[in-house]
Structures are given as C-alpha cells and as structure tokens.
Amino acid sequence: MSYDFFLFRAPIDEGHTIAPVKEDPEQESPGTIAPGGFIGLSKDEVKQRLADLLLSKHPAFQESEKDYQQIAQSKSITEAEARQRYRHIELTDNDGLQVTLFGDTAGVTMPFLPNPENRLRTAWECLKILESQGRFSTYDQQIGRNLDLESDFEVVKASYLGANRIVDRTMRKK
C-alpha cells in the first residue's frame, strides 16, 4: 500500500525538449538547472538531469540499476529491446520513498509507516523540484485533483496521515 502522486507534462515542442523555469535567473546555484538548460536535450538526458538534481537534494536516494539481460529473458525479448523499452529512472530512499521518471510523466510513491510526516515533506520537496525544473504538474489520485504545491500541503498531509492511521490500525490487528 502506498500514497501516490502522478506527474505529467504537456509536450513543449516537436523536438521533445523542455526549458526549466527558475525563480531568479540572476542567481545560479549548484542545485538548480540554468534557464534553457534542457533546450536541445533528449527526453533521456532530461530524465537523467532531473534524477541528478533530485539525488543532489536528497542524498539518501539510490538510483536503481536495471539488469537488462534478466529483463530480456523474463520478457522473451532481446537485450537491446529491453534497453529501449525500460528507460525509466527509479530513485528510492531507505524510507521507501520512490521517484520514477519517464519521458513525459513521473511518479512519486510514499509507503505508509513509519515517519509519515517526514516522508511527506521529502516527497513534497521532490514534487517542487519536478514541477519547477521539469515543468511537470502533479495529480494526487487520493484526493482526485491536480495540486497547487504552494497551498495544498495541509490537504494532502491530512489525507496521507489519515490513510497512514488506517494502515497502522490494520497492521496492528494482524
């Protein structure tokens, strides 16, 4: 069981490039992608840059390695085809927080128990990075709408903590 966010992006142009937004273009910091920093990059390059940015902001993340040979065998495809099909990037921390980056979509998944509020705050920071730097919008499937990350934290927190309490009670009964 988990609490999931779905992130999506409308294509910017036919070349599949995006240009990140930055609050103050005069201030460069090592953890921010410069304006125009994605222009001309492939979707795979953009995913990797976003992953690198998330890793720099949340060092507890580990990037999952894919065993393409094993994937190819299990799916009865060639290793080259497995490399082509399974190009997403998956970041996971020890708390079970997971960010998965695809071409024009992403997902952020938070398990329940323990430390739910800390996990939500970390997830929220990831969502902010993905929205500001990757030009994503966030949909919360639990409350059934797109989020405004500037004003919806308390609503999502109430939903997540409420669901976490239900899971906690259910786990204690077993």
C-alpha positions as CSV (number, residue, x, y, z in Angstrom):
1,M,0.0,0.0,0.0
2,S,1.2,3.5,-0.8
3,Y,0.2,7.1,-1.4
4,D,0.9,8.0,-5.0
5,F,1.4,11.2,-7.0
6,F,1.2,11.2,-10.8
7,L,3.1,13.9,-12.6
8,F,2.6,14.8,-16.2
9,R,3.9,17.3,-18.7
10,A,2.4,18.5,-22.0
11,P,5.0,18.4,-24.8
12,I,6.6,21.8,-25.3
13,D,7.6,21.3,-28.9
14,E,8.0,18.6,-31.6
15,G,11.7,18.2,-30.6
16,H,10.6,16.8,-27.2
17,T,12.7,19.4,-25.3
18,I,11.8,21.4,-22.3
19,A,13.2,24.6,-20.8
20,P,13.2,24.7,-17.0
21,V,11.8,27.6,-15.0
22,K,13.9,29.3,-12.3
23,E,12.7,31.7,-9.7
24,D,15.6,34.1,-10.1
25,P,17.6,33.7,-13.3
26,E,20.3,36.0,-11.9
27,Q,21.2,33.6,-9.1
28,E,22.9,30.4,-10.1
29,S,23.3,27.7,-7.5
30,P,24.8,24.2,-7.9
31,G,21.4,22.6,-7.2
32,T,19.5,24.4,-9.9
33,I,19.4,23.9,-13.7
34,A,20.1,27.1,-15.5
35,P,17.4,28.7,-17.7
36,G,17.4,27.0,-21.0
37,G,19.4,24.1,-19.5
38,F,17.2,21.5,-21.1
39,I,16.8,23.0,-24.6
40,G,18.0,20.6,-27.2
41,L,18.3,17.6,-24.8
42,S,16.6,14.3,-25.4
43,K,14.0,13.0,-23.0
44,D,16.6,10.6,-21.7
45,E,19.0,13.4,-21.0
46,V,16.4,15.4,-19.3
47,K,15.4,12.5,-17.1
48,Q,19.0,12.0,-16.1
49,R,19.5,15.7,-15.3
50,L,16.3,15.7,-13.1
51,A,17.5,12.5,-11.4
52,D,20.9,14.1,-10.7
53,L,19.2,17.1,-9.3
54,L,17.0,15.0,-7.0
55,L,20.0,13.0,-5.9
56,S,21.9,16.2,-5.0
57,K,18.9,17.5,-3.0
58,H,18.1,14.2,-1.3
59,P,21.4,12.2,-0.9
60,A,19.5,9.2,0.6
61,F,18.2,8.4,-2.8
62,Q,19.7,5.5,-4.6
63,E,19.3,5.0,-8.4
64,S,18.1,1.5,-9.2
65,E,20.2,-0.5,-11.5
66,K,18.5,-2.5,-14.2
67,D,19.5,-6.0,-15.2
68,Y,18.7,-5.8,-18.9
69,Q,19.7,-9.3,-19.6
70,Q,17.4,-10.6,-16.9
71,I,14.6,-8.3,-18.1
72,A,15.1,-9.6,-21.7
73,Q,14.9,-13.2,-20.6
74,S,11.8,-12.7,-18.5
75,K,10.0,-10.8,-21.3
76,S,11.3,-13.0,-24.1
77,I,12.8,-10.0,-25.9
78,T,16.4,-9.1,-26.9
79,E,18.6,-7.2,-24.5
80,A,18.6,-4.3,-27.0
81,E,14.8,-4.2,-26.9
82,A,14.8,-4.3,-23.1
83,R,17.2,-1.3,-23.1
84,Q,14.8,0.5,-25.4
85,R,11.6,-0.3,-23.6
86,Y,12.8,0.1,-20.0
87,R,14.5,3.5,-20.0
88,H,12.8,4.9,-16.9
89,I,14.9,6.1,-13.9
90,E,13.9,4.9,-10.4
91,L,15.2,6.6,-7.3
92,T,14.4,5.1,-3.8
93,D,15.5,6.0,-0.3
94,N,15.7,3.9,2.8
95,D,12.3,5.1,3.9
96,G,10.7,3.6,0.8
97,L,10.1,7.0,-0.9
98,Q,10.3,6.4,-4.6
99,V,10.5,8.7,-7.6
100,T,10.2,7.2,-11.1
101,L,11.0,9.3,-14.1
102,F,9.6,8.5,-17.6
103,G,9.7,10.6,-20.8
104,D,6.7,12.9,-20.2
105,T,5.5,11.6,-16.9
106,A,6.8,10.7,-13.4
107,G,5.5,9.2,-10.3
108,V,6.2,9.8,-6.6
109,T,5.2,7.0,-4.2
110,M,5.2,7.1,-0.4
111,P,4.7,3.9,1.6
112,F,2.8,4.1,4.9
113,L,4.5,3.7,8.3
114,P,6.7,4.9,10.0
115,N,7.6,8.7,9.9
116,P,4.8,9.7,7.6
117,E,5.1,13.4,8.1
118,N,8.9,13.4,7.4
119,R,8.4,11.3,4.3
120,L,5.7,13.6,3.0
121,R,7.9,16.7,3.5
122,T,10.7,15.0,1.5
123,A,8.2,13.9,-1.2
124,W,6.8,17.5,-1.4
125,E,10.3,18.8,-2.0
126,C,10.8,16.3,-4.8
127,L,7.4,17.4,-6.3
128,K,8.5,21.0,-6.1
129,I,11.8,20.2,-8.0
130,L,9.9,18.2,-10.6
131,E,7.4,21.0,-11.2
132,S,9.8,23.9,-11.2
133,Q,12.7,22.3,-13.0
134,G,10.9,19.6,-15.1
135,R,7.8,21.6,-15.9
136,F,5.5,18.8,-14.5
137,S,2.1,19.2,-13.0
138,T,1.1,17.0,-10.0
139,Y,-2.1,15.0,-9.7
140,D,-3.0,13.4,-6.4
141,Q,-5.1,10.3,-7.1
142,Q,-6.2,10.0,-3.5
143,I,-7.9,13.4,-3.4
144,G,-8.7,13.3,-7.1
145,R,-7.3,16.5,-8.4
146,N,-4.2,18.5,-9.6
147,L,-2.2,20.0,-6.8
148,D,-1.1,23.5,-6.1
149,L,2.1,22.9,-4.3
150,E,2.0,26.4,-2.7
151,S,-1.3,25.8,-1.0
152,D,-2.3,22.1,-0.9
153,F,0.3,20.7,1.6
154,E,-2.1,20.6,4.5
155,V,-4.9,19.0,2.5
156,V,-2.5,16.3,1.3
157,K,-1.0,15.9,4.7
158,A,-4.4,15.3,6.2
159,S,-5.2,12.7,3.5
160,Y,-1.8,10.9,3.9
161,L,-1.8,10.9,7.7
162,G,-5.4,9.7,7.8
163,A,-4.6,6.8,5.4
164,N,-1.5,6.1,7.4
165,R,-3.5,5.8,10.6
166,I,-5.9,3.3,8.9
167,V,-3.0,1.2,7.7
168,D,-1.4,1.3,11.2
169,R,-4.6,0.1,12.8
170,T,-5.0,-2.7,10.2
171,M,-1.4,-3.8,10.7
172,R,-1.8,-4.0,14.5
173,K,-4.9,-6.3,14.1
174,K,-2.8,-8.9,12.3
